[in-house]
Amino acid sequence: MLVVKLGGAAGIEPGALVKDLADCLKGAAAGPAGRTAREVVLVHGGSAAADELALALGQPPRHYMSPSGVKSRYTDRAALEVLLMACAGRLNKLLVEALQKEGVNAVGLSGLDGRLITGLRKKAVKAVVDGRTVVLRDDYSGRLEAVNAPLLRLLLSAGCTPVISSLALSEAGEALNLDADRVAAGVACALGAEALVFLSNVPGLLRDPADARSLISRIPAGKLASFQGVAQGRMKKKLLAAAEAVAGGVERVIIADARRARPLTLALAGEGTVIAA
């Protein structure tokens, strides 16, 4: 069982992953008699697609910086509906279409469908504005609470490949925007995945974000916390998600580059940053 998270940042084209994922599934299915094909769940982000649509609709996206230095999207109701259109709608279905063209029986879902992902809505979020910490309300973001693993296992047992956008359902039945990295970690833990692969627009964790040669290739899981100070921007959330995955029993987490040919194959071969128990 493998969980793959495809980043939604600008510069990431899904074509290479789609073909590679299809080849991996076909290769497993064509293995020795009685061998079970590798099961894969694909989780995707969509920040660039949502920003593009928001601008086209005349609703420029708003972001804020948390006190810990992480940039996040401010998701009021209007922004949430843009996310639904861009991520659960167009982007999700384009990924399903591309996988179907490669012979993969993909099923596109958001976390709302079948209560696949439930979350707790944040009552308020803290942001740093002009050097001051302020409280932002009316935000429709949240934290992952539960994953409907039986629904995913049902789809997998039917030979389907779930493709999940990281919107979730709140306790009040509202749509929520959840961090896709942490959703992928939650899915990996719920399904007992052997590995979780984050494919992004960087080669992995870099000591110097401007220098790809500064890649940190291996991190023992027990020392992961000591590398949080190295991470910058979105990488902080990836390391947090990696820590949650390892704590939940995932044996191996890999952060690798989605912009290369055969990105999944290379990641599973150890290219990128590998975090192992």
C-alpha positions in Angstrom: 0.0 0.0 0.0 1.4 3.3 -1.1 0.0 6.9 -0.6 1.3 9.6 -2.9 0.7 13.3 -2.4 1.1 15.5 -5.5 1.8 19.1 -4.7 -0.4 21.9 -6.1 2.3 24.6 -6.4 3.1 26.4 -9.7 5.5 24.5 -12.0 4.1 21.0 -11.2 2.7 19.3 -14.2 1.0 15.9 -13.4 1.7 14.2 -16.6 5.0 12.5 -15.6 3.5 11.2 -12.3 0.3 9.9 -14.1 2.3 7.9 -16.6 4.8 6.6 -13.9 2.0 5.7 -11.5 0.2 3.8 -14.3 3.4 1.9 -15.2 4.0 1.0 -11.5 0.4 -0.4 -11.2 0.7 -2.3 -14.5 4.1 -3.7 -13.5 2.8 -4.9 -10.2 -0.2 -6.5 -11.9 2.0 -8.3 -14.4 4.2 -9.8 -11.7 4.5 -13.5 -10.6 1.2 -15.5 -10.5 -0.8 -14.7 -7.3 1.0 -11.4 -6.7 -1.3 -8.6 -5.7 -1.0 -5.4 -7.6 0.4 -2.5 -5.7 -2.5 -0.4 -4.2 -2.1 3.3 -4.5 -4.0 6.3 -3.1 -3.3 9.7 -4.7 -3.9 12.9 -2.6 -3.4 16.2 -4.4 -3.1 19.9 -3.5 -4.2 22.7 -5.7 -2.9 26.0 -4.5 -1.8 27.3 -7.9 -5.1 26.2 -9.6 -7.1 27.9 -6.9 -5.1 31.1 -7.1 -5.5 31.1 -10.9 -9.3 30.7 -10.7 -9.7 33.2 -7.9 -7.9 35.9 -10.0 -10.1 35.0 -13.1 -13.2 35.4 -10.9 -12.0 38.8 -9.6 -11.5 37.4 -6.1 -7.7 37.7 -5.5 -6.5 35.0 -3.0 -5.5 36.2 0.4 -2.7 34.6 2.4 -1.4 35.2 5.9 1.8 34.3 7.8 1.4 32.4 11.0 3.5 33.3 14.1 5.6 30.1 13.4 6.5 31.5 10.0 4.2 29.3 7.8 2.3 31.0 4.9 -1.3 29.8 4.7 -4.4 30.6 2.6 -7.1 32.7 4.3 -10.3 30.7 3.5 -13.5 32.7 4.0 -16.7 31.3 2.4 -16.0 32.8 -1.0 -12.5 31.5 -1.1 -13.8 28.1 0.0 -16.1 27.9 -2.9 -13.3 28.8 -5.3 -11.3 25.8 -3.8 -14.3 23.6 -4.3 -14.4 24.6 -8.0 -10.7 24.4 -8.6 -9.6 21.4 -6.6 -12.6 19.1 -6.0 -13.9 20.1 -9.5 -11.5 20.8 -12.4 -8.2 19.6 -11.0 -9.5 16.4 -9.5 -11.4 15.4 -12.6 -8.5 16.2 -14.9 -6.3 13.9 -12.9 -8.9 11.2 -13.1 -9.2 11.7 -16.9 -5.4 11.5 -17.3 -5.2 8.3 -15.3 -8.1 6.7 -17.1 -6.3 7.4 -20.4 -3.4 5.4 -19.0 -5.6 2.5 -18.1 -5.9 3.2 -14.4 -9.5 3.0 -13.1 -9.3 6.1 -11.0 -12.1 7.4 -8.8 -12.1 11.1 -8.0 -13.3 12.2 -4.5 -13.1 15.1 -2.2 -13.0 14.5 1.6 -16.7 15.5 1.7 -17.8 12.5 -0.4 -19.0 9.7 1.8 -17.5 11.5 4.8 -14.2 10.4 3.5 -12.3 13.0 5.5 -13.7 14.7 8.6 -12.1 17.7 10.3 -12.5 20.1 13.2 -13.0 23.7 12.0 -10.6 26.2 13.5 -12.6 28.8 15.5 -10.0 31.4 14.6 -6.5 31.6 13.2 -3.5 33.7 14.3 -1.6 35.8 11.8 1.3 38.2 11.9 0.3 41.6 10.3 2.8 44.5 10.4 4.7 42.8 13.1 1.6 42.2 15.3 -0.2 39.0 16.0 -3.9 39.3 15.2 -6.8 36.9 15.1 -8.7 36.1 11.9 -12.2 34.8 12.1 -14.7 33.4 9.6 -12.0 31.0 8.3 -13.1 27.7 6.8 -9.9 25.8 7.5 -9.5 22.9 9.9 -7.5 20.0 11.3 -8.0 16.4 10.3 -10.1 14.4 12.6 -10.7 11.0 10.9 -10.3 9.1 7.6 -13.0 6.8 6.4 -10.6 3.9 5.8 -13.4 1.3 5.1 -14.6 3.4 2.1 -11.1 3.6 0.7 -10.5 -0.2 1.2 -13.8 -0.9 -0.6 -12.7 1.1 -3.6 -9.2 -0.5 -3.6 -10.6 -4.0 -3.3 -12.7 -3.2 -6.4 -9.6 -2.4 -8.3 -10.0 1.4 -8.2 -7.4 4.0 -7.5 -8.8 6.8 -5.3 -7.8 10.4 -6.2 -8.5 12.7 -3.3 -8.7 16.5 -3.0 -8.0 17.6 0.5 -11.3 19.3 1.3 -13.1 17.8 4.3 -16.4 17.8 6.2 -16.7 19.6 9.6 -18.7 18.3 12.5 -21.4 20.8 11.4 -21.5 19.4 7.9 -19.5 22.4 6.4 -16.8 22.0 3.8 -13.4 22.7 5.1 -10.0 23.4 3.6 -7.4 21.1 5.1 -3.6 21.0 4.6 -3.1 18.4 1.9 0.2 17.1 3.3 -1.4 16.3 6.6 -4.4 14.7 4.9 -2.0 12.5 3.0 -0.3 11.5 6.3 -3.7 10.8 7.8 -4.7 8.6 4.9 -1.4 6.7 5.0 -1.8 6.0 8.8 -5.4 5.0 8.4 -4.6 2.5 5.7 -1.4 1.2 7.2 0.6 2.3 4.2 4.2 1.1 3.8 5.3 4.4 2.4 4.1 8.0 1.9 5.6 9.9 -1.0 5.4 13.7 -1.2 6.1 15.0 -4.7 6.7 18.7 -4.9 8.5 21.4 -6.8 11.7 20.9 -4.9 14.2 18.0 -4.8 13.5 17.4 -1.1 14.6 19.1 2.1 17.4 21.6 1.3 19.8 23.2 3.8 19.9 26.1 1.4 16.6 26.5 -0.6 18.5 28.2 -3.4 21.0 25.3 -3.8 19.7 21.9 -5.0 23.1 20.5 -4.1 22.3 21.1 -0.4 19.8 18.2 -0.4 19.5 16.3 2.9 19.1 12.8 1.6 18.5 10.8 4.7 16.9 11.6 8.1 16.4 9.0 10.8 12.8 9.3 12.0 13.9 9.8 15.6 15.9 12.9 14.7 13.2 14.5 12.5 12.3 17.2 15.0 15.9 18.5 14.9 15.5 19.3 11.2 12.5 21.6 11.6 14.8 24.6 12.0 16.2 23.8 8.5 12.8 23.8 6.8 11.4 27.0 5.4 7.9 27.9 4.2 5.7 24.9 3.1 8.5 22.5 3.9 7.7 23.0 7.6 4.3 21.4 7.1 5.8 18.6 5.1 8.1 17.7 8.0 5.2 18.0 10.4 3.1 15.6 8.2 6.1 13.3 7.9 6.4 13.1 11.7 2.7 12.3 12.0 3.0 9.6 9.4 5.9 7.9 11.1 4.3 8.2 14.5 1.2 6.5 13.0 3.2 3.5 11.8 4.3 4.4 8.2 7.7 2.9 7.7 9.1 5.3 5.2 8.3 8.9 4.1 9.9 10.4 1.0 10.0 14.0 -0.1 11.0 14.2 -3.8 10.8 16.2 -7.0 7.6 15.9 -9.1 9.1 17.8 -12.1 11.2 14.9 -13.3 10.5 12.0 -15.6 9.4 8.9 -13.5 9.2 10.9 -10.3 7.5 8.1 -8.3 10.0 5.4 -9.4 12.9 7.6 -8.5 11.4 8.5 -5.1 10.8 4.9 -4.3 14.4 4.2 -5.3 15.6 6.6 -2.7 16.0 9.9 -4.6 15.0 12.9 -2.5 14.8 13.1 1.3 14.0 9.7 2.9 12.7 9.6 6.4 12.7 6.1 7.8 12.0 4.5 11.1 
